[in-house]
């Protein structure tokens, strides 16, 4: 089955933009409008997931056993890495608690606010983004996307198994209803859940369109289309009036449809080895970047206090009455070098977590499905899953 190398590359690049978006370094590129709005790339992750999941599994989940194997592969795809990062944050709160008992304090009290003990179980079960009573941004705040995506996978699998003849129509209806609810600002369901549902099932329908296209555009036409869709996304990200969710969700689906053909000059560039390699790390980048940023910011803060200079400044947030805490060296050059350090650190950590946590988790899922759960075959490299 064809692997979409260019779409893999976009996963990695979008994950990098989120590192910049969440770094909050005062005079760096993180303060450009494009990167300030980079959280909108969550819609791309959902849409591409729907595109790939539909391609791999629609019409193939015909028996309870196949549905069971589908669930196993989804659990092992995300849960090992998610739990590992969650344990890191819990461990840090335990360290803060020990320091507090010795009279030392690091900002907020241990196990308070968005890291209260009551948020641990919802995070562990990946339900923290689904219920308004839970804090979707608790502990490892980017994991809200994995929370939504995981149960969308399960919904997809159950519908594909239970309603094989009408599943495609149900998927289209779910996507349409979610877009309508976003437009109407329907408050009974968390907005992030509506975003994920709309983009995921829109991505699934995008694959249906892709599968029905009988020809691939020529290189000139494809290049024009690729640059046009990227320019459109860039314009919406920088100049359009918020909220941007619906427009960008649809544009992401168009981008997936265009770049799935891999026929233009941008696609040729994104097939260079480094970009698909970065794409294979996307989940590790996404789930670990907040932890790496947190560690680096804490280390720099402590170093600044020891050296008698402040590296943290508070600035007004986007919402009225809120503040954001920025790292600041006082120099645009140094701030951008610090930004580069953060990106490199995240990528290095992600290479390690991909090799030692994410990839073994995928292997575990494959072995579990084949009844060889505890047998690791080194000559059988893990397959990257959607």
N, C-alpha and C positions, 0 to 999 in steps of 0.2 A: 504494500500500500504506500502510495506517494507520501513523502514527508515534505511539509511546507517549510523549507529552510528560511525563506524570507519572513514568514509569519513568526517563526521561532526568534529571528533576529529582532523583530519589533517587540516581542515579549521582554527580551533583555534590555532593549533601549528604554522602554516604558518604565521598567523597574529602576533603571538608573535615574530617570527623571524624578522618581519618588524619593530617592536618596537626597537629591538636591532640595526637593520640596520640603522635606521634613527636617533639614539640617538647621535652618534659621541662623545663618551666619550673616551678619548685618550688611556688610558692603560687598557681598559675593553675588554670583549669578542667581543664588536662591531667591533674590528679591526682584528678579525680572518677572513681569506679569505672566509670561508663559509658565515659568516654574511655580509661581504662586498658585496657578490654577491646575497644576499637574495632578492633583488628586482625581481629576476627571478621567484620567486614564484607567481608573477602576472599571469604567464602562467597557473599555477595550478588552481588559482581561476577561470580563464576563462574556462578551460577544464572541471572542475567539474560543473560549471554553465551550460555549454552545455549539459553535461551528464544528469543532473537533469531536466533541462527544456525539453529536448527531451523526457525523460521518462514520465513526467507529461502531456505534451501537444501535442505531435505529434499525429495526427489523431483525436484529440478531438476538434480542433477549427473549427467546421463545419459551424457555423452561425455567422452573424455579432454580435449578442448579446454575444456569447462566446468569440469572439475576443475582444469586448469591455470590458468584464469582465477580460480578460487576461491583457489588458493594465492597467486597474484600479489596479489590484493586483501588477503589476510591479511598477507603480508610487508610490503606498503606501508602497511598500517594501523598497524603498531607499530614496525617496524625503524628507520625514519629517526629518530624521536624517541628511541628506546632507544639507538641508536648515538651520537647527539649528546650525550646525558647521560653515557653511558659515557666518551666522549672528554673531557668536562669533568673527570670524576674522574681519568682518566689524566693529563690535563694538570696537574691540581693536584699529583699525586704527582711529576711531573717538576719542578714548581716547588719542592716540598719538597726534592727531591734536590739542586737547585742551591743552595738555602739551606743545606743541610747541608754542602755542600762549602765554604761560606764561614763555617762555624762556627755557624750559626743552626739551631735545632731547634724544630719545632712538634709537640709530643706524640710520637706514634709515628713510627718511622723510615719513610722513603719506601719504597713498594712492599713493605710487610711486612704480616703478619697477613692480614686479610680483603681487602687490596689487593695481594697478592703477584702477581708477573708471571704465574704459572701460572693465575691466575683470569681473565685477560683473554680468552683464546680461548673458554672455556666461556661467558662472558658474551656475547661477540660472536655466538656460535652459538645463544644462548638455551637452552643445555642445563644451566646451572649449578644449577637446582633439581631436576633429574631424577636425578642420580647422587650417592650419598652421599659419594664421594670429592671432590666439588667443594663449595665453600662457597656455599650458596644465597643468603646475605646479603652476598656480596662486592660491592665497589664500590657501585653504586646499589642498596642492599638492597631497596627495594620491587619491583625488577624481577623478583624470584622469581615473582610472580604472572603477569607477562607471559610468563616462561619456561614455566610450566605451561600457561597458556591457549593459547599459540601452538601447541604440539604437540597439545593437545586439539582445536583447530580442524583440524589436519591429520588426526588420527585420525578425526574426524567426517567429513571430506570423503572420505577413502579408503573408509570403511565405506559411506557413502551412495552412492558410485559403484560399489563392487564388489559390494555386497549390497542392491540397491534393494528387493527384495521382503521382506527380513527385517531391514533396517537399524533399524527402530523397535524391534524386539524385542532386537536387540543393544545398542542404546543403553540400554534399560531394564535389561538384564542387567548392563551395565558399571556403571551407577549403583548398582544394588543391591549388587553385589559390593564396590564401593568403600566403601559405607556399612557393610557387614559388616566389612570389613577395618579401618575406623576404630574400630568398636565393639570388635573383638578386639585392637586395638592391634598390627596386623600390621607388623612392623619391617623386612621385606625391601624395602619400597617407602617412600620418604620420605613422611612424614605430609602434607606440603603437597601432594604429587602426589595422594594419596588424597582429600584435601579437595577439590581442584580437580575431580577426576574425578567424585566423588560429586555435588557441587553442580551441575556443568556438565550432566551427563546428567539429573539430577533437574529442572533447569530446562528441558531439552528436553522431558521428559515433561509438565511443567507446561503447555507450550504445547499439547500434544495435548489436555489437559483443557480448556484455555481455548477451543480451536477447537470443541470438542463442546458447550460450553454454549450453549443456544439463546436465552437471555434475559439481559438485563442487570438487576441488582437496582435497585430504585427508590432515590431519593436518601437516604431515611431509613435503609433497610436497609443501603445501601452505606456510609453515614457510620458506622453502628454497627460494621460489619465492619472498616472502615479503622481506626477508633480502637481497636478490640479487638486487631487484629493488631499495631499499633504498641505498645500497652500490653504485650502478651505479649512482644514482642522486647525492649522496655525492661526488663521484669522479669527475663527470662533474662540479659540483659547485666549487670544490677546485683546480683541477689540469688541466682541459681541457682548450684549447686555446679559448678565446672569438672571435666572439660573440657566446653565448651559447643558443640562443633563440630556434632554430629549434630542436636541440638535446634534450633540456630539455622539450620542448613542447610535443614531442613524448614520452619521458620517463614518463612525468606526466600522459599521457593517459594510458600507460601500468600500471603505479602504481594504477590508478583508477580502471582499469579492475581487477587487482589482489586483491586489498583491498575491492572491492565491495562484494567479496565472504565471507569476514570476517572469514576465516577458519584457519589462522595460529597463531603462538604464539604472533607475534606483534599485530595482530588484537585483540587477547584476552586481551593484556595489554591496548590497546587503547579503550576498552569497559569499563574500570574502570570509575566510575561515574564522576570523575573530568574532564576527557578529553572531552566527549560529552557535558558536561556543558560549558566548554571553547569554544567548537565549536559553541554553540548557541549564543555566544557573538561575533562571528568573525566580523560581519559587524560593530558593535559598536567599537570594538577594532581597526578595520582598519580605520574607518572614524574619530575617536577621537584621535588617538595616536599622530598625528602631533601637535594638539592643546595642549595636555597635555605636550608633550616634550617642546613645545614653552613656555608655562607658567612656567614650572619648570626651564628651562634655563634662562628665563628672571628674575625670582625671585632670582636664585643663582647669577646671574650677578650683580643685584642690591645689594644683600647682600655682595658680594665680594667687590664691590666698597665702600660700607659703612664701611667695616672692613679693608680696605686698602690692600687687596690682590686680585690678578687677577685669575679668574677661566676660562677664555677664552684664547685659543691659536689658532693661525692660522697655518695650515699645508698645503703643496701642495696637490691639488686635483688630481684625476686620469687623468683628461684631462690636456694637456699641458697649462700652463699659468693660471690655476685656483687654488683657495685656498678653503679650508674647515675650518670652525670654529669649534673647539672642546672644550668640557668641560674637564677640567683637574684639579684634586686635587693635583697632584704631586706624588700620590701613587697608585700602581696597586690595592691594597686592597680596598682603599677608592673609587677608580674609579669603581670597580666592585660592591661595595656596593651601589654606586650611580646608577649604571645600574639596580640593583635589585629594588631600590626605584622607578625608572621610570616605570619598568614593573608592579610593584604592583599598582602604582598610575593609570596607564592606565587601568588595569583590574578593579579596583574599580570604576573609572569614567564610564567605559563601562557597568558595572552592572547597574549603575544608568540610563545611557542613553538608555540601552536596555529596562529597566522596564518602564521608563516614556516617552520615545519618540519612540523608534523602535517598541516595542510591541503594543502600542496604534495605531501606524500607520498601522500595519498589521490588527488590529481589525477594523480600519476605512475602510480599503479596503474590508474586508469581509462584513461588514455591508452595505457599499455602493453598493456592488454587489447585495445584497438582499433587497435593498430599505429601510434599517433601519440605515441610515447614522449617525444619532445623538442619537442612542440608544446603550448604552454600557452595555453588559451583562457580569457581573463579573464572573459568573459561567461558562463562555465559554472561556477558555484560548486560546490565539492566537496560530495559527499553524505556525511553522517556515517554510518559503517558500524558494525555491531554489534561 
